[in-house]
Amino acid sequence: MTDESGPAATDGPTATAAEGTEEPASRVAAARARLPDTRSEVEGLLDRLVRENRFTIAVLFPLVGAVALVGSAEGWVPDPLAFNPWFVLFGVLVMRSPLVVGVLPSIDRRALGWVGVLIGYTYAIELVGVATGWPYGGFEYTVSLGPMLAGVPLALPVFFIPLVVNAYLLCLLLLGPRAENGWLRLATVIAAVVAMDVVLDPGAVALGFWDFGGGAFFGVPLSNYAGWVLSATVAVVTLDQAFALSDLRARLRDCEFMLDDMVSFVILWGGINLFYGNLVPAAVAAAFGVGLVRADRFDARLFAPWT
């Protein structure tokens, strides 16, 4: 009886202990199995995240952002929430996510290198501009946009580079086969970038983000737009080197949310300019909305996600 009952008495606790150690391991393994293993799987996951949250990203965030920024400028939002730089940066990053995820499959070492060149130019020209007033005209940041270096926000590329990439992509769609003409592409994108700044700078000046000390165009000097012609030219040449047009066109064809960041731009800055009575910048923002409709990138279902 001892030989038969001994093992039987010890098998139960031993098995239970083994099961107890295996359960956490199996849960970890199951969780790990759900994580993407390859770049294509990561890109697919990010695509789904953006696609399933388009209304929140492209509509809700800019609407809330416009109200929060105007409320901060008008004294309706108390400290430390008013113009909180981390809230501003978080909102911008969320609104930029469709563009980043859309471009991601086209990013390789060559593209990274040229984007790095553009980032370097962004810092350099802004440092020169703050110090000398060239090429944008004399200005200073009057609201913190996060950590600063010599009067320039460290997050500056997050604000600038997506503007030119959005303009570049929209022009590729609107020009169609004519975008193969390098000079036409350059001229069109430069015009689009300058037009985006026609919307951006008057709104930012009205909010008090930065100050030119006065200017002929809603507080912005005309020299500022000459500076944007220069920066847009550098950006277009750099983007031409970074990406193959065929790759970007293929991604634009397959990725319906790739220009949702521009939808956010129209809502956010168009709304801010309208509130402050900057009718010309607001009209230019509306024109970008028309351009998005013509390019079949303005999805009305974004505004009625429950349908």
N, C-alpha and C positions, 0 to 999 in steps of 0.2 A: 504493500500500500504506500510505503514511503516513496518508492521509486516512481509510482504512477502519479501520486498527488503532488510531489515536489515541483516538477516542471509546470504542472497545471496551475499551481499557486503563484508561480513567478511570471508566467507568460502574460497575464493580464496587465499588470503595472508596466512591464517592459514595453508592450505594444502601445499602451496609452502614451507613455513618455515619447516614444518614437513619433507617434502621430502629432504630438504637441510641438515637436521640433520641426516637423515637415510642413505644417500648415503655414507658418510665416514664410518659409522658403518658397512654398508653392505660390503664395500670394504675390511675393516679389517677382517670381518668374512670370506669373500671368501679367502683372503690370508691365514688366520689361518687354513682354511679347507684343504689347499694344503700342510701344514706342516705335517711331520710324527708325529704320536702320540705314537707309541710303539717302543721298541728297534728293532724289526724285520723290521719295516718300515724305521727306520733310517739306518739300515744296507743295506736295499734294495736301498735306495737313494744313499748311498755312493758307492755301487756296480755300479750303473748306471753311476755315475759321473766318476769313474775310467775307466769303460769299454768304455765310449764314448770319453775318452781323452787319450787312451793308447799311441798313437803315440807321442803326446806332452809330456807325462810324461816319457815314457820309452826310447824314441829316441831323441826327440828334446832337452829336458833338459840336458841330458848328453853330447850331441854334443856341445851345447852352453857352458856348464860348462867346458868342456875340452879346448875349444878355449879361454874362459875367464881366466882360471887358467894359461894356458901356456902364454897367453898374459900378465898377471900380473907378472909372473916370469921373462919374457923376457923384461919387461919394455915397452910393447906396449900399455898397458892400464894405463891411467893416474890416479893419486889420485883424489878423494877418492874412485874411483871404483876398483882400484887394490886390490885384496885380501880383498874386503869389507866383513867383517865377517857376516853381516846380509844378504847379497846376497848369500854368501856361505851356510849359515844355511837354508835360504829359499829354495834354490835349493835342498839341501839334504832332507829337509822335503817333498818336492814335489815328489822326486824320491822314498822316502820311503813309500809314501801313498798306492801303491798297496799292499805292504806287510802288513801294518797296517790294511787296510780295509779287506784284506784276512784273517788275523788272528782274527779279531774282534769277529766273532761269537763264537770262542772257548774260549774267555776271560770270566772267572767267578772270584769269590772271591779268590779261591785257586790259579788260574793263576796269578792274580794281586799280591798276597802275594809273590809268588816265583819270579815273575819278579822284585818285589821290592828288594828281596834278591840279585838278579843278578845286579841290579842298584847299590846297596850298595857295592857289591864286585868290580864293575867297578871303582867306585871312589876310593875305598881303595887301590886297587892294583896300580892304576895310581899315586896316591899320594906317595905311597912307592917307585914306580919306579922313579918318578921325584926327590925325595929326596935322594935316595940311589943308584939308578942305577940297582936295583934288581926288577924283574927278567928279564927285557927286555934289560938291558945294559944302560949305561949312555946316556941320551938324554935330549933335551929341546925343547919346542915349540918355533919356530922362527917367526911364523905368527899367528896373533890373530885369534882365532876361536870363538870369542864372549867373554862374561864375563868369567873371570878366577877366580879360587879359589886355592890359594897356588900353582900356576903354572899349574893348570889343568882346561881345559875348562868345564864350567858348562853343556854344551850340549854334553859332552862325551858319555853318553848312546845312544844318537841318532846316533852317528857314530859307536859305537862298537856293541851294541846288535843286530841290524839288520844283521850285517855280520854273526854272529853265527846262527841266526834264518834262514837266507837264506841257509847257508850250511846244517843245520839240515833238512830243508824241501827238498832240492835237494837230499840229501842222502836217505831220506825216499822214494822218487820216484825211484831213481836208484836201491836201494836195493830190493824194492818190499817186498815180504813176509819175506825175510831174515832180514829185519829191526827189526823183533821181537826179534832177538838175541841181548841182551843188550850190550854185549862186542863187537860184530861186529859193532853195531850202534855207540858205543862210539869211536872205532878206526877209523871208516870211517869219522865221522864228525870231529874228531880232525885233520885228514889229510886234509880234505877240508878246515877247518878254517885256518890252517897253510898255505895251498896253496893260499888262498885268501890274506893272509898277504904277501906272496911272490910277489903278484901283487901290493898290496897297498903301502907297506913301501918304496920300491925303487922309485915308482912314487912320493910319498909325499916328499921324500928326494930330488929328482930332482927338484921339485917345490920350495923347501925351507920351507915346512910346519913345519918340525921338523928336528933336526940334531943330529946324534949319534956321531959326531966327527970322522967319518970314520968307515969303516967296510968292511969285505971281500966280501960281496954280494951287489954290487951296492951301496956302502956306508952304508950298514946295517950290524951290527955285527951278527954272527951266534947265539950268546946268546939270541938275540931278539926272535928267533923262538922257543927256549926252553921255554921262557916265555909264548909264545902263546900256547904251548902245555898245560901248566898249566891252563891258562885262558880258553882255549877251553874245557878242562876236567871239570872245574867248571861249565861252561855254559851248557854243555850237560847234566850233572847230574841235574842241576837246571831245564832245559827245560823238562827233563823226568818227574820230579815231578810236573811241572806246567800244562802239557797238556797230554791228552789221545791220544795215537797214532791213534786210530780209528777215533777220531774227526778230527784230522789234515788230515788224509787220505781222509776222506769224503769231507772236505772242498777243498782239493787240486783237487779232482776229479771234483767238481762242479765249481771251480773258476779258470778260465783259465789265469787270470792275476796275480795270487798270487806270482809268481817269477819274475815279470817284474822288480823289483828292482835289481835283479841279472843281467838282460839284461842291465840295466843302468850301473851297475858296470863294465861289460865287455867292454861296449862302452867307458865309461869315463876313467877308469884306464888303459885299454888296449891301448887306443889312446894316453894317456899321456906317457906311457912307450915307445910306438913305436916312438913318436916324439923325445924322449931323447936317443934313441938307446939302451934302456934296452930290448934286444931281448928275454932273458929268461922270465922275468916277462910278456912281451907281449904275448909270446907263451903260458904261463900258463893261461892268460886271455882267449886266443883263445880256450884252452882246456875246460874251463868252458862253453864257447859258445857251444862246441860240446856236453858237458854234458846236457845242456839245450835242445839241439836238440834231443838227445836220450831220454830225459824225456818228450818229446813232449811239451816243454814249450817255445820254440823259434818260435814265430809265424812270418813267413816271411811277412805276410800282414801288420805287424807293420811298415815296411819300405816302404810300398806303400798304405797309407791309402785312397788314392783316387780311388783304384780299387774296 
